[in-house]
Amino acid sequence: MAVLIERVKKVIIEGLHLEEMGVSEIADDAPLFGDSGLGLDSVDALELVLEIERHFDVSIEDNEEGRKVLASVATLAAYIQERQAA
């Protein structure tokens, strides 16, 4: 799981052009959205969903599922792992 989490962080950094940020600066459980986390917005969410589909061949079906899945790097990695195992 640690390898997947690191890969997810790299996809976030590269896909959302956050190159000024390092992988180690993103906490696994930090919120991706809002003031207390990475501070991503709705445009970033759309871009991130596309990057996840492209890199991991996993799709997020709807907004409600997206809110749960995109809560943090850890929840996103768990979702990817679950979907790839199915």
C-alpha distances in whole Angstrom, upper triangle without the diagonal:
4,5,5,6,9,10,10,12,14,15,17,18,20,21,22,24,23,23,25,21,19,15,16,18,16,14,11,14,17,19,19,22,25,27,24,21,21,24,23,26,27,27,24,23,24,23,20,20,21,19,16,18,19,16,14,17,16,19,20,23,25,25,24,21,20,21,19,16,17,17,14,11,9,11,11,8,8,11,10,8,11,14,13,13,16
4,5,5,6,9,10,11,12,14,15,17,18,20,21,22,21,21,22,19,16,12,12,15,13,12,10,13,15,18,18,22,24,25,23,20,20,23,23,26,27,27,24,23,25,23,20,21,22,19,17,20,20,17,16,19,18,21,21,25,27,27,26,23,22,22,20,17,17,18,14,11,10,13,12,9,11,14,13,11,15,17,16,16,20
4,5,5,6,9,10,11,12,14,15,17,18,20,21,20,19,21,18,15,12,13,16,14,14,12,15,18,20,19,23,26,27,25,21,20,24,23,26,27,27,23,22,24,22,19,20,21,17,15,18,18,14,13,17,17,20,21,25,27,27,27,24,22,23,21,18,18,19,16,12,12,14,13,10,12,14,12,11,15,16,15,16,19
4,5,5,6,9,10,10,12,14,15,16,18,19,19,19,21,18,16,12,14,16,14,14,11,14,16,18,17,20,24,25,23,20,19,22,21,23,24,24,20,19,21,19,16,16,17,14,12,15,15,12,10,14,13,16,17,21,23,23,23,20,19,20,18,15,15,16,13,10,9,11,10,6,9,11,9,8,12,13,12,13,16
4,5,5,6,9,10,11,12,14,15,16,18,17,17,19,16,13,10,11,13,10,10,7,11,13,14,14,17,20,22,20,16,15,19,18,21,22,22,19,18,20,18,15,16,17,15,12,16,16,13,12,16,15,17,17,21,22,22,22,19,17,18,17,13,13,14,10,7,7,10,8,6,9,11,10,10,13,15,14,16,19
4,5,5,6,9,10,11,12,14,15,16,15,15,16,13,11,7,9,11,10,10,9,13,14,16,15,19,21,22,20,17,16,19,18,22,23,23,19,19,21,19,15,17,18,15,13,17,17,13,13,17,17,19,20,24,25,25,25,22,20,21,20,16,15,16,13,9,10,13,12,9,12,14,13,13,17,18,17,18,21
4,5,5,6,9,10,10,12,14,15,14,14,17,14,12,9,12,14,12,13,12,15,16,17,15,19,22,24,22,18,17,20,18,21,22,21,18,17,19,16,13,15,15,12,11,14,13,10,10,14,14,17,18,22,23,23,24,21,19,20,19,16,15,17,14,10,11,14,11,9,12,14,11,12,16,16,14,17,20
4,5,5,6,9,10,10,12,14,13,14,16,14,12,9,12,13,10,12,10,13,13,14,12,15,19,21,19,16,14,17,15,18,18,18,15,14,15,14,10,12,13,10,8,12,12,9,9,13,12,14,15,19,20,20,21,18,15,17,16,12,11,13,10,7,9,11,8,7,10,11,9,11,14,14,14,17,19
4,5,5,6,9,10,11,12,10,11,13,10,9,6,9,10,7,9,9,12,12,13,11,14,17,18,17,13,11,14,13,17,18,18,14,14,16,14,11,13,15,11,11,15,15,12,13,16,16,17,17,21,22,21,22,20,17,18,17,14,12,13,10,7,10,12,10,9,13,14,13,14,18,18,18,20,23
4,5,5,6,8,10,10,10,9,12,10,8,6,10,11,10,13,12,15,15,16,14,17,20,21,20,16,14,17,15,18,20,18,15,16,17,14,12,14,14,11,11,14,13,11,12,16,16,18,19,23,24,23,25,22,19,20,20,17,15,17,14,11,13,15,13,12,16,17,14,16,19,19,18,21,24
4,5,5,5,8,9,10,11,14,12,12,10,13,14,12,15,14,16,16,16,13,16,19,21,20,17,14,16,14,16,17,16,12,13,14,11,8,11,11,7,8,11,10,8,10,13,13,15,16,19,21,21,22,20,17,18,19,15,13,16,13,11,14,15,12,11,15,15,13,15,18,17,17,20,22
4,6,5,6,8,8,10,12,10,11,9,13,12,10,12,12,14,13,13,10,12,16,17,17,13,10,12,10,13,14,13,9,10,12,9,7,10,11,8,9,12,12,11,12,15,15,16,16,19,20,19,20,19,15,16,17,14,11,13,11,9,13,14,11,12,15,15,14,16,19,19,19,22,24
4,6,6,6,5,6,8,7,8,8,11,11,9,13,14,16,15,15,12,14,17,18,17,14,11,13,11,14,16,15,11,13,15,12,10,13,14,11,12,15,15,13,15,18,18,19,19,23,23,22,24,22,19,19,20,18,15,16,14,12,15,17,14,15,18,19,17,20,22,22,22,25,27
4,6,5,6,6,10,10,10,10,14,14,13,16,17,19,18,18,15,17,20,21,21,17,14,16,14,16,17,15,12,14,15,11,10,13,13,9,12,14,13,11,14,17,18,19,20,23,24,23,25,23,20,21,22,19,17,19,17,14,18,19,16,16,20,20,18,20,23,22,22,25,27
4,6,8,9,13,12,13,13,17,16,15,18,17,19,18,17,14,16,19,20,21,17,14,15,12,14,14,12,9,11,11,7,7,10,9,6,9,12,10,10,13,15,16,16,17,20,20,20,22,21,17,19,20,17,15,17,16,14,17,18,15,16,19,18,17,19,22,21,20,24,25
4,6,8,11,11,13,13,16,15,13,17,17,19,17,16,12,13,16,17,18,15,11,12,9,11,12,10,7,9,10,7,7,11,11,9,11,14,13,13,16,18,18,18,18,21,21,19,22,21,17,18,20,17,14,16,15,14,18,18,15,17,20,20,18,21,24,23,23,26,28
4,6,8,9,12,13,16,15,14,18,19,21,18,18,15,16,18,19,19,16,13,13,12,14,15,13,10,13,14,10,11,14,14,12,14,17,16,15,18,21,21,21,21,24,24,23,25,24,21,21,23,21,18,19,18,16,20,21,18,20,23,23,21,24,27,26,26,29,31
4,5,6,8,10,13,11,11,15,16,18,16,16,13,14,16,16,17,14,10,11,11,13,16,14,11,14,15,13,12,16,16,14,16,19,18,17,19,22,22,22,22,25,25,24,26,25,21,21,22,20,17,18,16,15,18,20,18,19,22,22,21,24,27,26,26,29,31
4,5,7,10,12,11,12,16,18,20,18,19,16,18,19,19,19,16,13,15,14,17,19,18,15,17,19,15,15,18,18,15,18,21,19,18,20,23,24,25,25,28,28,27,29,28,24,24,25,23,20,21,19,17,20,22,20,20,24,24,23,25,28,28,27,30,33
4,7,10,12,10,12,15,18,20,18,18,16,18,19,18,18,15,12,14,15,18,21,19,16,19,21,18,17,21,21,19,21,24,23,21,24,27,27,27,27,31,31,29,30,29,26,26,27,25,21,22,19,18,21,23,22,22,26,26,25,27,30,30,30,33,35
4,7,8,6,8,12,14,16,14,15,14,16,17,16,16,13,10,13,13,17,20,19,15,18,20,17,16,20,20,18,19,22,22,20,22,25,25,26,25,29,29,27,28,27,24,23,24,22,19,19,16,15,18,20,19,19,22,24,23,24,27,28,28,30,33
4,5,5,7,11,13,16,14,16,15,18,19,19,17,14,12,15,16,19,22,21,18,19,22,19,17,20,21,18,19,22,22,19,21,24,24,26,26,29,30,28,29,27,24,24,24,22,19,19,16,14,17,19,18,18,21,23,21,23,26,27,26,28,31
4,5,6,9,10,13,13,15,14,17,19,19,17,14,12,16,16,19,22,21,18,19,21,19,16,19,20,17,17,20,20,17,18,22,22,23,23,27,28,26,27,25,22,22,22,19,17,17,14,11,13,16,15,14,18,19,18,19,23,23,23,25,28
4,6,7,9,12,12,15,15,18,19,19,17,14,13,17,18,21,24,24,20,21,24,22,19,22,23,20,20,23,23,20,21,25,24,26,26,29,30,28,29,27,24,24,23,21,19,18,14,12,14,17,17,16,19,21,20,21,24,25,25,27,30
4,6,9,12,10,13,13,15,16,15,13,11,10,13,15,19,22,22,18,19,22,21,18,21,23,20,20,24,24,21,22,26,25,26,25,29,29,27,27,26,23,22,22,20,18,17,13,12,14,17,17,17,20,22,21,22,25,26,26,28,31
4,6,9,7,10,9,12,14,14,12,9,8,12,13,16,19,19,16,16,19,18,15,18,20,17,17,21,21,19,20,23,22,23,22,25,25,24,24,22,20,19,18,16,14,13,10,8,11,14,13,13,16,18,18,19,22,23,23,25,28
4,5,5,9,10,13,14,14,11,9,9,13,14,18,20,21,18,18,21,20,17,19,22,19,18,22,23,21,21,24,22,23,22,25,25,24,23,22,19,18,17,16,14,12,9,8,9,12,13,13,15,17,18,18,21,23,23,25,27
4,6,9,10,13,15,16,13,11,11,15,15,18,20,21,18,17,20,20,16,18,20,18,16,20,21,19,18,21,20,21,20,23,23,22,21,19,17,16,15,13,12,10,7,5,5,9,10,9,11,14,14,15,17,19,20,21,23
4,6,9,12,13,14,11,9,11,14,15,18,19,21,18,17,20,20,17,18,21,20,18,21,23,21,20,23,21,21,19,22,22,20,19,18,16,14,13,12,11,8,5,6,6,8,10,11,12,14,15,16,18,20,21,22,24
4,6,9,10,11,8,5,8,10,12,15,17,19,16,15,19,19,16,18,21,19,18,22,23,22,21,24,22,22,20,23,22,20,19,18,16,14,13,13,11,8,6,7,9,10,12,13,14,16,17,19,20,22,23,25,27
4,5,7,9,7,4,7,8,9,12,14,16,13,12,16,17,14,16,19,18,17,20,22,21,21,23,21,20,18,20,19,17,16,16,13,11,11,11,8,6,5,8,10,10,11,13,15,15,17,19,20,21,23,25,26
4,7,9,8,5,5,6,6,9,11,13,10,9,13,13,10,13,16,15,14,17,19,18,18,21,19,18,16,19,18,15,15,15,12,10,11,10,7,6,5,7,10,10,10,13,15,15,16,18,20,20,22,24,25
4,7,8,6,6,5,5,6,9,11,9,9,12,13,12,14,17,16,16,19,21,21,21,23,21,19,17,19,17,14,15,15,12,10,12,12,8,7,8,11,14,13,13,16,18,17,19,21,22,23,25,27,28
4,6,6,7,5,7,8,10,13,12,12,15,16,15,17,20,20,20,23,25,25,25,27,24,23,20,22,20,17,17,18,15,12,14,15,12,10,11,14,16,16,16,19,21,21,22,25,26,26,28,30,31
4,6,7,5,9,10,13,16,14,15,18,19,18,20,23,23,23,26,27,27,27,29,27,26,24,26,24,20,21,21,19,16,17,18,15,13,13,16,18,18,19,22,23,24,25,27,28,29,31,33,34
4,7,7,10,13,16,18,16,16,20,20,18,21,24,23,23,26,27,27,27,29,27,26,24,26,24,21,21,21,19,16,17,17,14,12,11,14,16,16,18,20,21,22,24,26,27,28,30,32,33
4,5,8,11,14,16,13,14,17,17,15,18,20,19,19,23,24,23,23,26,24,23,21,24,22,20,20,19,17,14,15,15,12,10,9,11,13,14,14,17,18,19,21,23,24,25,27,29,30
4,6,9,13,14,11,12,15,14,13,16,18,17,17,20,21,20,21,24,22,22,20,23,22,19,20,20,16,15,16,15,12,11,9,10,14,15,14,16,19,19,20,22,24,24,26,28,30
4,7,10,12,9,11,14,14,13,16,18,18,18,21,23,22,23,25,23,22,20,23,21,18,19,19,16,14,16,16,12,12,11,13,16,17,16,19,21,21,22,24,26,26,28,30,31
4,7,8,6,7,10,10,10,12,15,14,15,18,19,19,20,22,20,19,17,20,18,16,17,17,14,13,15,14,10,11,11,12,16,16,14,17,20,19,20,23,24,24,25,28,29
4,6,5,6,9,10,10,12,15,15,16,18,20,21,22,23,21,19,17,19,17,14,16,17,13,12,15,15,11,12,13,15,18,17,16,19,22,20,21,24,25,25,27,29,30
4,5,5,6,9,10,11,13,14,15,17,19,20,21,21,19,17,15,16,14,11,14,15,11,11,14,14,11,13,15,16,19,18,16,20,21,20,20,24,24,23,25,28,28
4,5,5,6,9,10,11,13,14,16,17,18,20,20,19,17,15,17,15,13,16,17,13,14,17,16,13,15,17,17,21,20,17,20,23,21,21,25,25,24,26,29,29
4,5,5,6,9,10,10,12,14,15,16,17,19,17,16,15,17,16,14,16,16,12,13,16,14,11,13,14,14,18,17,15,17,20,18,18,22,23,22,23,27,27
4,5,5,6,9,10,10,12,14,15,16,17,15,13,11,13,12,10,13,12,9,10,12,11,8,11,12,13,16,14,12,15,17,16,16,19,20,19,21,24,24
4,5,5,6,9,10,11,12,14,15,15,14,12,11,12,12,10,14,13,10,12,15,13,11,14,15,16,19,17,14,17,19,17,17,20,21,19,21,24,24
4,5,5,6,9,10,11,12,14,15,14,13,12,15,15,14,17,16,12,14,17,14,12,15,15,15,18,17,14,17,19,17,16,20,21,20,20,24,24
4,5,5,6,9,10,10,12,13,12,11,11,14,14,13,15,14,11,12,14,11,9,12,12,11,15,14,11,13,16,14,13,17,18,17,18,21,22
4,5,5,6,9,10,10,11,9,7,7,10,11,11,13,12,8,11,13,10,9,13,13,13,15,14,10,13,15,12,12,15,16,14,16,19,19
4,5,5,6,9,10,10,10,8,9,12,13,14,17,15,12,15,17,14,13,16,16,16,18,17,13,15,17,15,13,17,18,16,16,20,20
4,5,5,6,8,9,10,10,11,14,16,16,19,16,14,16,17,14,13,16,15,14,16,16,12,13,16,14,12,16,18,16,16,19,20
4,5,5,6,7,6,7,9,12,14,15,17,14,12,14,15,11,11,14,13,12,14,13,9,10,13,11,9,12,14,12,12,16,17
4,6,6,5,5,5,8,11,13,15,17,14,13,16,16,13,13,17,17,15,17,16,12,13,15,12,10,13,14,11,12,15,16
4,6,6,8,9,12,15,17,18,21,18,16,19,20,16,16,19,19,17,19,18,14,15,17,15,12,15,17,14,13,17,18
4,6,8,10,13,16,19,20,22,19,17,20,20,16,16,19,17,15,17,17,13,12,15,14,10,13,15,13,12,16,17
4,5,9,11,14,17,19,20,17,15,18,18,14,15,18,17,14,15,15,11,10,12,11,7,9,12,10,8,12,13
4,7,10,13,16,18,20,16,15,19,18,15,16,19,19,17,18,17,13,13,14,12,9,11,12,9,8,12,12
4,7,9,13,15,16,13,12,15,15,12,13,16,16,15,16,14,11,11,12,9,7,9,10,7,7,11,11
4,6,9,12,13,10,10,13,13,11,12,16,16,16,17,14,11,13,13,10,9,12,12,9,10,14,13
4,6,8,9,7,6,10,10,8,9,13,14,15,15,13,10,13,13,9,10,13,12,10,13,15,14
4,7,9,7,7,11,11,10,12,15,17,18,19,15,13,16,16,12,13,16,14,12,15,17,15
4,6,5,6,9,10,10,12,14,17,18,19,16,14,17,17,14,15,18,17,15,18,20,19
4,5,5,6,9,10,10,12,15,17,18,15,14,18,18,15,16,20,18,17,20,22,21
4,5,5,7,9,10,11,15,17,17,14,14,17,16,14,16,19,17,17,20,22,20
4,5,5,6,8,10,13,15,15,11,11,14,13,10,13,15,14,13,16,18,17
4,5,5,6,8,11,13,14,10,9,13,13,10,12,15,15,14,17,19,18
4,6,5,6,10,12,13,10,10,14,14,12,14,17,17,16,19,21,21
4,6,6,9,11,11,7,9,12,11,9,13,15,14,14,18,19,19
4,6,7,9,9,5,5,9,8,6,9,12,11,12,14,16,16
4,6,7,9,7,6,9,10,9,11,14,14,14,17,19,19
4,7,8,6,7,11,11,11,13,15,16,17,19,21,21
4,5,5,6,9,10,11,12,14,15,17,18,20,21
4,6,5,6,9,10,10,12,14,15,16,18,20
4,5,5,6,9,10,10,12,14,15,16,19
4,6,5,6,9,10,10,12,14,15,17
4,5,5,6,9,10,11,12,14,16
4,5,5,6,9,10,11,12,14
4,5,5,6,9,10,11,12
4,5,5,6,9,10,11
4,5,5,6,8,10
4,6,5,6,9
4,6,5,6
4,5,5
4,5
4
